[in-house]
Amino acid sequence: MTPMNETKSSPSRVVTRQVACDWRRAYAVAADPVRLPEWASGLADGAVTRDGDHWIAQTPAGHARLRFAPANDLGVMDHWVLPEGVPEVYVPFRVIEVDAGRCELQFTLLRQPGMDDPAFERDAAWIARDLQALKQLLESA
């Protein structure tokens, strides 16, 4: 018998990348909505603009309203995405210090209602590519 959290239909998956970068610098870059187009192709493939307490992003699926956890000293970069015509999606995202000058990006993909296994796998792969792009951005500076 396979434990419930190891089945293909798992309700979540944590996608990680270790980065040779101080966690505070990684947080500053990753938590800046304006910089999303530099690395987050799944969330912003064009300019991200402020609209009051929200941000507007052009995503691969159309426009979306974004809101972010308040700036903090804990590395929490959670955000909420409201695409046109669908319910808001909660996105847990963290950066943690591994040791001096090295951190880990931790992105939790939550399976959305009605999401089949192939769509879940595509989203996980896309997140992995985006975190790799963020890693490259952070390590190139």
N, C-alpha and C positions, 0 to 999 in steps of 0.2 A: 504494500500500500504506500502510495506517494504522499508525503506530508502536504497539507493544503497549501502552504505558502510556496511550494515548489512546482505547482501545476502550471501548465501553459496559460491557464485563465487567471493567473494571479492578479489581484486588484491593484498592484503597484510594482514598480521596479526602480531601484536607485541606480542611476548612471553616474559614474565618477571619473574624474581625471586628476592625477597628481600633477602639480605645476611647480616648476622651479621659480618661485616668486613669493615675496612676503604676502601673507594673507590680507593685510590691510590694503596693499596696492591692488591685489586681485579684486577685493571687495569694491574699491573705489571705481575701478573700470567696469566690472560686471553689473554693479548696481546703478550705473548712470544710464538712464533711458536713451539719451541722445547717442550713446555709443553702441546700442543694440545692433544697428545695421552692420557694424564691423565684424560681428561674430554670430549673431542669433538669426540665421536665415529662416528658421521656422517661425520666428515671431515678428521680424521686421526686415523686409527686403527693400525698404525705402526710408525716407526721413521719418523720424518720430517727433511729433510736435506736442507741446503742452496744451491742455484744454482744462483750465481750472485745476482741480485736484487729480485729474486723469491725464493720460497721454493717449494720443491717437497714432496708431501704427498701421502701415500698409503691410499686410501679411500675405503669404501665398494664397490664402483663401478669401482675401478682401480686407476691408478696414476692420480694426478692432480697437476697443477702448481698453486701456491698461491702467491698473493702479498697483502701487508698490508698497511694501512694508516700509514704515518710517525708517530713516537713516538710524543706524545703531552701531554699537561696538561689539556685537556678537556674531557678525558675519551672516546675518539673516537677510536674504534677498527674495523672500517670498513675493509672489505677485499674482494678480488676478487678471484674467484675459476675458473680455466680453466680445466675442466675434458677432458680426451681424446675424441676427436670426437664430442664435442658439444660446443656451444657458451659459452663465459665467463659469470659467474654469479656474480652479485654484491650483497654483503651481508652487510647491515647496522647493526652495533652492537655498543652498548654504555654501559658504566657504569656511573651512576650518584650517587652523595652523597644524601642520604635521611636525615640523621643527623649524628652527631659524632658517628663513629664506625658502621654505617649501610649504605648500598648502595643498588642500584637496578640495575640488569642486564637487558638490553632491547635489544632484538634481533628481527629485522624485517624480517619476511619471505615474500619475494616477489614471487607471483605466476609467474611461468615461462610459456612462450608461449606453448600451447598445454597441459598444466598440468590439469588433471581432478580433481574433488573434492576429490576422495579417495586418490590420490597421495598428494594433498595439505594437507589433514588431517594427512596422515602418516608423512610427513615432519614436520608439526607442533608438533606432538607428539614426534618425534625424538628430535627436538630442545628442547622441554620441559624436556626430560630425560637428555640431555646433560647439560642444565642449572642447573638441580638438581644435577648432578654430580659435576659441578663446585662449586655450593653452598656448597656441602659437603666437597670438597677439601679445600675451603677457610675457612670454619668454623672449620675444624679439626686441623688446624695449630695453 
